[in-house]
Amino acid sequence: MTEILKAPRSPRLDARPYPRRIGLLALSTDHTFEMDFARIVAPRGIGVYANRIAFANPVTPETLAAMEPDLAETAALILPGEDLDAVVYGCTSASVVIGDAAVRAAVQRGKPGVEVITPISAVLKGLQALGAARISVLTPYTPETSAPFARLFEAEGLALDRFTCLNMLDDRDMARVALDEIIDFARSAVAPGSEALFISCTAIRAAGIIDRIEAAAGVPVISSNYAAAWNALRHCGDSTAAAPGHLMTLNLP
């Protein structure tokens, strides 16, 4: 048998494998969220570490709210005992239904003191950075699930020129909406006079084609994953245009 030699000394350790690192809370049914962060954020040298939270379709206010009790434990299992620069929650509609403050508090019970980024908080920052006060909105959800978005945007002082929903119930189907269909629906969702278009849902594959959507829509476009990735990059000190699209040229407001 070959002799196995012990090294004469222990290796020197860096403080972290990557200087910056973020955690992702992805839905158990998700196909898109982690892929967008792997494509946009990870190449910038930022460690991206995911855990999945149980979710059961259909997408309704009731099933979305049911995730709240599991947020703390799911967050705690992302690199247990180690600090993260931020945790990003991968559900736009749940962050609206549960409430941004409640999501933040729940995640911080699992990761005390961590910066929490929800898609909706990132979208609001993105719209502020764009200087957009009049917007159009496209969601894949039913009218029932979409209604809280309208109330939230209006409460934030934004004018909703047009609000279109695709009346879908399964987030796995939302992830399968063809890319050319996203572009086509986005084009028709923009009302004259709108200063930006928001495409909701972390399942929708809009972040990878934002430049094509902007060209078709004629206005700056923000999607859930695109805004969250932009927010995470800026929070980690990366000010580069890590992906196409107008928002990636801007800093946090």
C-alpha positions in Angstrom: 0.0 0.0 0.0 1.3 3.5 -0.9 2.4 5.5 2.1 0.2 8.5 2.8 2.3 11.4 4.0 1.2 14.1 6.3 2.1 17.7 5.2 4.8 19.3 7.3 2.6 22.2 8.2 -1.0 23.3 8.1 -2.1 25.5 5.2 -2.7 29.3 5.6 -6.4 30.2 5.5 -8.0 33.3 4.0 -10.7 35.0 6.0 -13.3 34.0 3.4 -13.2 32.0 0.2 -14.7 35.1 -1.4 -14.4 38.6 0.0 -18.1 39.3 -0.5 -21.0 36.8 -0.2 -24.7 36.8 -0.4 -27.4 34.2 0.4 -30.4 33.4 -1.7 -33.7 32.2 -0.4 -35.2 30.5 -3.4 -38.6 28.8 -3.7 -38.5 25.0 -3.8 -40.3 25.2 -7.1 -38.0 27.9 -8.7 -36.2 27.4 -12.0 -34.9 31.0 -12.6 -33.8 32.9 -9.5 -30.5 31.1 -8.9 -29.6 31.0 -12.6 -29.9 34.8 -12.9 -27.7 35.4 -9.9 -25.2 32.8 -11.2 -25.1 34.7 -14.5 -25.1 38.3 -13.2 -23.6 38.3 -9.7 -21.3 35.4 -9.3 -19.0 36.4 -12.2 -18.2 39.6 -10.3 -16.3 37.5 -7.7 -19.2 37.5 -5.2 -20.0 34.2 -3.5 -23.6 33.2 -4.1 -25.1 30.6 -1.7 -28.7 29.4 -1.9 -31.1 27.5 0.3 -34.7 26.6 -0.8 -37.9 27.3 1.1 -40.9 25.1 0.8 -43.7 26.4 -1.5 -46.8 24.7 -2.8 -48.6 26.0 -5.9 -50.9 27.6 -6.8 -49.6 31.1 -6.4 -52.3 32.8 -4.3 -52.1 35.3 -1.4 -52.7 32.4 1.0 -49.9 30.1 -0.3 -47.5 33.0 -0.5 -48.2 34.0 3.1 -47.7 30.4 4.3 -43.9 30.8 3.7 -43.4 33.4 6.4 -43.0 30.9 9.3 -40.1 29.1 7.5 -38.1 32.2 6.5 -35.9 32.4 9.6 -34.9 28.7 9.7 -34.3 28.7 5.9 -32.0 31.7 6.2 -30.1 30.3 9.2 -29.1 27.3 7.1 -27.2 29.4 4.6 -23.6 29.1 5.8 -24.6 28.5 9.4 -22.6 30.6 11.9 -21.0 32.7 9.2 -21.8 36.3 8.2 -23.3 37.2 4.8 -23.3 40.6 3.2 -26.9 40.2 2.3 -29.7 37.7 2.0 -32.0 38.0 -1.1 -35.5 36.6 -0.8 -36.6 35.1 -4.1 -40.3 35.8 -4.3 -41.7 39.1 -5.3 -45.4 38.4 -4.7 -44.7 37.0 -1.2 -42.6 40.0 -0.3 -45.6 42.1 -1.2 -48.2 39.8 0.5 -46.2 39.2 3.7 -44.8 42.7 3.7 -41.2 43.9 3.2 -40.8 44.7 6.9 -42.1 41.3 8.0 -39.8 39.5 5.6 -36.9 41.5 6.7 -37.6 40.7 10.4 -38.1 37.0 9.8 -34.8 36.6 7.8 -32.9 38.6 10.4 -34.1 36.2 13.1 -32.2 33.5 11.2 -29.3 35.8 10.2 -29.1 38.6 12.8 -28.1 42.0 11.5 -27.9 40.9 7.8 -29.0 43.2 5.0 -32.2 41.8 3.6 -33.1 42.5 -0.1 -36.5 41.7 -1.3 -37.4 42.0 -5.0 -40.0 44.6 -4.3 -37.7 46.7 -2.2 -35.1 46.5 -5.0 -37.7 47.4 -7.6 -38.7 50.5 -5.6 -35.1 51.6 -5.3 -34.6 50.9 -9.1 -37.6 53.1 -10.0 -36.2 55.8 -7.8 -32.8 55.6 -9.4 -34.5 55.8 -12.8 -36.6 58.8 -11.7 -39.7 57.0 -12.9 -43.0 58.3 -11.4 -45.3 56.9 -14.0 -45.0 53.2 -14.7 -46.6 50.3 -16.4 -46.7 46.8 -14.7 -46.8 43.3 -16.1 -47.3 40.3 -13.8 -47.8 36.6 -14.6 -50.3 36.3 -11.7 -54.0 36.3 -11.4 -55.8 39.6 -10.7 -56.3 38.5 -7.0 -52.5 38.1 -6.5 -51.7 41.2 -8.6 -54.0 43.5 -6.7 -51.7 44.0 -3.7 -49.0 45.3 -6.1 -51.3 48.0 -7.4 -52.1 49.1 -3.8 -48.4 49.1 -2.8 -47.3 51.2 -5.9 -50.1 53.7 -5.4 -49.2 54.0 -1.7 -45.6 54.8 -2.7 -46.9 57.7 -4.8 -46.4 56.0 -8.2 -48.9 56.5 -11.0 -50.0 53.3 -12.7 -50.6 54.0 -16.3 -51.4 50.3 -17.2 -51.4 47.1 -15.2 -51.5 43.8 -17.1 -51.6 40.3 -15.6 -51.2 37.0 -17.4 -53.6 35.1 -15.1 -51.3 32.2 -14.3 -51.3 30.1 -11.1 -48.2 27.9 -11.3 -44.8 29.4 -10.9 -43.3 26.5 -12.8 -45.3 27.5 -15.8 -44.3 31.1 -15.3 -40.6 30.0 -15.6 -41.5 28.4 -19.0 -43.0 31.5 -20.6 -41.1 31.7 -23.9 -38.7 34.6 -24.2 -40.2 36.0 -27.4 -43.6 35.9 -25.6 -42.1 37.9 -22.7 -41.0 40.6 -25.2 -44.3 40.6 -27.0 -46.4 41.0 -23.8 -44.0 43.6 -22.5 -44.4 45.7 -25.6 -48.1 45.7 -25.3 -48.0 46.3 -21.5 -46.4 49.7 -21.8 -48.9 52.6 -21.8 -48.1 55.9 -23.6 -46.4 58.3 -21.2 -45.0 55.6 -18.8 -41.4 56.2 -17.8 -40.6 52.6 -17.0 -42.0 49.0 -17.1 -41.9 46.6 -14.2 -42.1 42.9 -15.0 -42.8 41.0 -11.8 -41.9 37.5 -10.6 -38.6 35.9 -9.9 -39.7 32.9 -12.1 -40.0 35.0 -15.3 -36.9 34.9 -17.4 -36.8 38.6 -18.2 -33.5 39.5 -16.6 -31.4 37.8 -19.3 -33.2 39.7 -22.1 -33.7 43.1 -20.5 -32.0 44.9 -23.4 -34.3 43.2 -25.9 -37.3 44.1 -23.8 -36.2 47.7 -23.5 -35.7 47.9 -27.3 -39.2 46.6 -27.8 -40.9 48.6 -25.0 -39.2 51.9 -25.7 -38.7 52.6 -21.9 -36.3 51.4 -19.2 -37.4 48.0 -17.9 -37.0 46.4 -14.4 -37.7 42.8 -13.7 -37.7 41.2 -10.2 -34.4 39.3 -10.5 -32.7 42.1 -12.5 -33.5 44.7 -9.7 -32.5 42.3 -6.9 -29.2 41.5 -8.6 -28.5 45.2 -9.2 -29.3 46.0 -5.6 -27.1 43.1 -4.3 -24.1 44.2 -6.5 -24.3 47.8 -5.4 -24.6 46.8 -1.8 -21.4 44.7 -2.2 -19.6 47.7 -3.6 -19.7 46.7 -7.3 -20.7 49.7 -9.4 -20.1 48.1 -12.8 -22.7 47.4 -15.5 -22.7 43.7 -14.8 -25.5 43.1 -17.3 -27.2 44.9 -20.1 -30.1 47.3 -19.4 -30.4 50.9 -18.2 -30.6 50.2 -14.5 -27.2 48.6 -14.4 -25.6 51.9 -15.4 -27.0 53.6 -12.2 -26.1 53.6 -8.6 -28.4 53.1 -5.6 -30.4 56.2 -4.8 
